Amino acid sequence: MFGRLMPREGRFFDLFNRHADEIVAGSQALAALMSNYGDIPGRRVHVDRIEKVEKNADRITHETIALLHRTFVTPFDRDDIHKLISSMDDILDLIQDVAESAMLYDLQRITPEAQQLAYLNEMCCLRVQAGVKMLTSMDNAEAILKLCREIDQLESDADRVMRAAMSKLFRDEADVRQLIKLKEIYELLESVSDKCEDVANLLEGVVLENA
């Protein structure tokens, strides 16, 4: 029978928690960018913040993988540890892709739908953070599974928003260049919630295997 407390060899949980904090910081910066896009000087502030947290998260990811190679006894399956930290890192990579694409494409305006998608992503990332922080004890199993269900619902909400946004875009947008730019932004934003769902599925798997 698996112990109720996860073994803490290797500082893996500390690394997971640090990475999850960066994910939330990145999602909040992206939501701020989308919500205040009309503030042209402020755009660069939010983009720079996202780049900084993405670099911090990359370092944590590399540290986690290096530690995995040095650690004999791991808290749970080695492959799951690798998948979890890699999928968490993918979230921030996509967040950075959204911000950089908006700048690269010289996007002049952001729609309410893009703002809503960024908000839903922030809500997903907050739940990823909460779930990761509970991993240290399988006494938290039910709470983690509840968070995973909430992430799944938020991803479904984001998918519906994205489909409606695409429909409106192709129906109403006369500027072809703006249409292409916004289509890419919508797809990238929705991909963030997809990746959060991937993390939720990994968390669920760890709980079900070890609780």
Order of alpha helices (4+ residues) and beta strands (2+ residues): alpha-alpha-alpha-alpha-alpha-alpha
